[in-house]
Structure formats: structure tokens, C-alpha cells
Amino acid sequence: MSKFVGVNQVNLSIEEIKKLNIRRVEICITQSRPYKESLKDALETLEFCEENRIAYSVHLPLYIPKWYQQDYLAAFFLSKNEALRKQSFHLLEMNLKKLEEKNVDYFVLHFPGVNHTDTDHENFKLFLKSSLEEINTLAEKYNAKILLEYFGSNILFNDYYQWIEIIESFSKIGLLLDTGHLYFASKLVPFDFLQAFSVLAKAADAFHFWTTKGSHYYQNNEYYKTYHHIIPNFNQDAKDGWAFDPRFIFNQMLNQKKPIILEASNIYKGHEYLINSIQELLEYAEIFQKDY
């Protein structure tokens, strides 16, 4: 199967990964199950990848200590709250240290946090640069590549051109383009989704691929609230309200020859639909890449 296209392991067993002959995996924990159970599955899949020489990335954090009481998918690297900001860096370093001996291809990190209204921040550009420098220093210390996942959720840092420009200046930080979050950003900021995708796809180091339906973002979107991340399927049509044409977007990502992680839940139409859609995308990618 394709060396570029892989899956987030949260909703797949090791046996399913074997059966689908998946050669790239993203290790991640989930809020839909108890933490200890989710971490156990994540680490077992990580070891399976190590033993079978399957390329894998890690969506941070995996390890969440009791002292960290915030939503682990939230990010406070740009927070005015210095205590929360320090906790975010401490949590990042703890995870990098624990995974230092593993063969992680790259790490994925939520970075900008959620800030829709507060523009009152003295010397934000210097603050942003300082935060990125600290992440880059930690990445250098633990010989890691850290990809920052693009979000439009921080009013002070939602310009994707700015993301590209500033991230390119760091040696150990890269950019991850997530199709679902980009779609929501295009409604939130707003901007043209396809234009932003075209620009970011060239600059990104890797992709997350999932979709949704409707013109609203996050908790204003009924499909997102009900189904969360939906697996792309070639039967979905933007004319019917889907976020984008999945075949067109998938082709553009495949042309970049960069890692693509199918990051979807199994809520929409059930687990069989998820597996069948993953298999269809993997087979399509294999044929597509043979035609290069």
C-alpha cells in the first residue's frame, strides 16, 4: 500500500491495520474512551509500528500527568496566562522526553489556542516568536520534528501566509494542513477555502484528511457536533453541502508526495463505512502513485 497515506489509529485495531496493509500510522489518544485504556492502545500500536518498521507520527500529547487539569487538546502556548503557558511547555517537554528513544517520524502539536475576540496583546509578534523559539529549542534538544497544525481559531494568528512565513524560519518546526480545520477556518476568519488549500498544501509537511457538511464551524455545525471527523468518500459532493470534493483534494495532496493521515471517527454511517472508505482511499492512492 501507499507509503504516504496512513490512518489515525484511534478507531482501528492492530488486526485491522494489518489486514489493510497500512504502512503509515498516527498514534493518538482519544477523549471518547477512558484515558488509561486509550493510552494503552496507543502505546501497543506504537510498538507494533516499531516492530514492523511502519512509519508513524505522534499526535501530542500522549502522556497526561495528574497535574495537567486542562483539556489536553487545547493549547496555551500563546496564552496571556503565564501559569497555563508554562504548563503547556512542561507537558510538551515531558512527552518529547518520554518518546525520545522512539523512531517517531514527526510530532503533531496544537499551537495557537482559541481566541476569537481579544486583540489587546502588547508586542504579540515578539511573544509569538519567543513561543516558537522555545518549541524549536525543545525539538532540537530531543531531536524531534514538530508540525504545528493550522487553525484559524486565534484572531491574533490566523493569517495562513503569516503561518508559512514564520514557521519556515525554524529548523525543527513544520506545518500540518488539516482539511477539516482549514474548512472551518475558512468560515471563521473568513477566506476562500480552495485558495488557502492551494497555498498551504505546497508549504505543509504533512496532512490530516477528514471532512464535514454544512456552512457553519465547530459547535455551530450540526454535522460536526453529531459525527465529529467524517471519513472522506468519493460519493460525497460539495454540491450537496459537503466541505469539498474529496477526490480533487486527495489528488492535490497526493501530488505533494507528503504524509496524509486519514483522521476520522467511525460515528458517521458506522465502522464498516469507515473501513470501506479507508480501503478505497488506500487503493486509489496506490494506483495514483503508480502513474507518476
C-alpha positions, 0 to 999 in steps of 0.5 A: 500500500501507499507509503504516504497515506496512513490512518489515525489509529484511534478507531482501528485495531492492530488486526485491522491495520494489518489486514489493510496493509497500512504502512503509515500510522498516527498514534493518538489518544482519544477523549471518547474512551477512558484515558488509561485504556486509550493510552494503552492502545496507543502505546501497543500500536506504537510498538507494533509500528516499531516492530514492523518498521511502519512509519508513524507520527505522534499526535501530542500529547500522549502522556497526561500527568495528574497535574495537567487539569486542562483539556489536553487538546487545547493549547496555551502556548500563546496564552496571556496566562503565564501559569497555563503557558508554562504548563503547556511547555512542561507537558510538551517537554515531558512527552518529547522526553518520554518518546525520545528513544522512539523512531517517531517520524514527526510530532503533531502539536496544537499551537495557537489556542482559541481566541476569537475576540481579544486583540489587546496583546502588547508586542504579540509578534515578539511573544509569538516568536519567543513561543516558537523559539522555545518549541524549536529549542525543545525539538532540537534538544530531543531531536524531534520534528514538530508540525504545528497544525493550522487553525484559524481559531486565534484572531491574533494568528490566523493569517495562513501566509503569516503561518508559512512565513514564520514557521519556515524560519525554524529548523525543527518546526513544520506545518500540518494542513488539516482539511477539516480545520482549514474548512472551518477556518475558512468560515471563521476568519473568513477566506476562500477555502480552495485558495488557502488549500492551494497555498498551504498544501505546497508549504505543509509537511504533512496532512490530516484528511477528514471532512464535514457538511454544512456552512457553519464551524465547530459547535455551530455545525450540526454535522460536526457536533453529531459525527465529529471527523467524517471519513472522506468518500468519493460519493460525497459532493460539495454540491450537496453541502459537503466541505469539498470534493474529496477526490480533487483534494486527495489528488492535490495532496497526493501530488505533494508526495507528503504524509496524509493521515486519514483522521476520522471517527467511525460515528458517521454511517458506522465502522464498516463505512469507515473501513470501506472508505479507508480501503478505497482511499488506500487503493486509489492512492496506490494506483495514483502513485503508480502513474507518476 
